[in-house]
Amino acid sequence: MTKPKRTKKDTNKKLIKYNLPESSTDFYSIKESSDSDNYQKRPFTVYYKNPEQSVRLLLGDCIEILNQARENSVDMIFADPPYFLSSGSFTCQNGKMVSVKKGDWDLSNGTKKNFDFHVEWIKACRRVLKPNGTIWISGTYHSIYQCGFALEVNKFHFLNDIAWFKPNASPNLSCRFFTASHETLLWARKEKKAKHTFNYDSMKNGNWHGDQLKKPGLQMRSVWSINTPKPTEKTFGKHPTQKPLDLLKRIVLASTNKGDLILDPFAGSSTTGLAAYRYGRNFVGIDTEKQYLDLSVKRFEELEKNMENKFSNSIPAVVSAWTDKYFHQSAFDKPLKIPNNNVINFLSKFRPLKPVKLFRGIHKLNGENYTEIESWTYDRKIAEKYAESEENGKVEEATFSSDNILLDTTLLDSMEKKYLGYDYKIDDKEVLIFKKTIL
Ligand SMILES: C[S@@+](CC[C@H](N)C(=O)[O-])C[C@H]1O[C@@H](n2cnc3c(N)ncnc32)[C@H](O)[C@@H]1O
């Protein structure tokens, strides 16, 4: 199959008008216009919509679709465009030699045409992004410099370039140069003066224990250590350039809030969409390849089933909304103090009856934080680890009565932890304490 060539005529095509729905969540479920002058079939198929209408997968070319979609309607874009590195050569994967051809969509059209493509899709993304919106682009050295320049051409303003270090990257077979073990993620905002979303405290104080470079309680830096996708992320087959869920989880939690609309113009197996759905964001994913959207649908259906089966519906929305903010956007967010009584009453079932002896690692940084809720642990060693992460850190020890305890996470089972937005794989033996007795 030969790759369709993009012509200048395609990209200059007159924009078609549609009756766009008012709600930005319905961004792409557009109806054809009844206005006969402008009537034209929409350039895509809505391939999948989840029952809650928070996820949409569109089959089609992202530039064509985005050029006709609603302006200023997306909060964040994550894009993992083709690297254009497919060739006849070989690489090593899990100890086996495999072809470097990922698909026709990844074949290079030459440096100039590849760059023109990056300029075009980024321009189309800029149009649909809200003024305070941000865009992430991931890639290797094969593509990321072109994407970076194309962002500048389109007047984006860089916020960061993240080095995603893969501790388990495949070895280099030729032994003639260094083993490639990182990808770069560019993060940029549309308007220099607009206030973009960055959940600073959630990044600093969240649970990122899988990352050997992130020290608890210290600022999140621009080098992230995250393994390539786990085998469980490939249960239904794999995409040749599938991103790990842990990477997209961090991006989604760093740069969006619940209810935001996230767009992935090169969705592939929809890793971005799964992270968006898991953390209560809306998602639109686009891909030209039916096979990848089929894989995405299977992944979404499994996640939906798991969330329905395993998460207790008895947890009220007000509780999950507060805990989601607490655990991911941090207790240290200034406006977020004591939860309301509904949340306190609900969490009271996860409170021990007897007084408990607890430990807390403190140092200058977390000592200065303003918060009415503190995190303590049953495990002195964990507290020591936190204390050691900073000079002059020390361990505090205290006994608390049940009245001061908001939540003892050791009383939650893994599904309750997950539903409440807590990282269910982490066991810090954590107890959340009200500094004042308010109960
Ligand atoms: C690098 S992969 C993205 C992988 C994805 N991040 C994941 O985790 O599975 C790029 C994807 O873009 C799709 N693609 C290539 N050109 C496209 C276009 N013009 N419009 C929409 N999708 C396109 C390819 O089919 C491929 O699935």
The ligand as a Gaussian input file, in Angstrom:
#p B3LYP/6-31G(d) Opt

LIG

0 1
 C        3.220000       7.362000      17.387000
 S        1.640000       6.676000      17.157000
 C        0.724000       7.091000      18.639000
 C        0.688000       6.001000      19.687000
 C       -0.114000       6.349000      20.905000
 N        0.503000       7.433000      21.645000
 C       -0.318000       5.144000      21.846000
 O       -0.007000       5.220000      23.066000
 O       -0.806000       4.129000      21.384000
 C        0.989000       7.703000      15.914000
 C       -0.412000       7.364000      15.447000
 O       -0.844000       8.382000      14.549000
 C       -1.676000       7.802000      13.548000
 N       -1.662000       8.763000      12.423000
 C       -0.678000       8.969000      11.516000
 N       -1.013000       9.995000      10.685000
 C       -2.223000      10.453000      11.103000
 C       -3.097000      11.508000      10.689000
 N       -2.784000      12.293000       9.658000
 N       -4.256000      11.720000      11.358000
 C       -4.589000      10.925000      12.424000
 N       -3.809000       9.897000      12.851000
 C       -2.645000       9.668000      12.208000
 C       -1.063000       6.443000      13.285000
 O       -2.021000       5.545000      12.787000
 C       -0.551000       6.054000      14.689000
 O       -1.478000       5.240000      15.366000

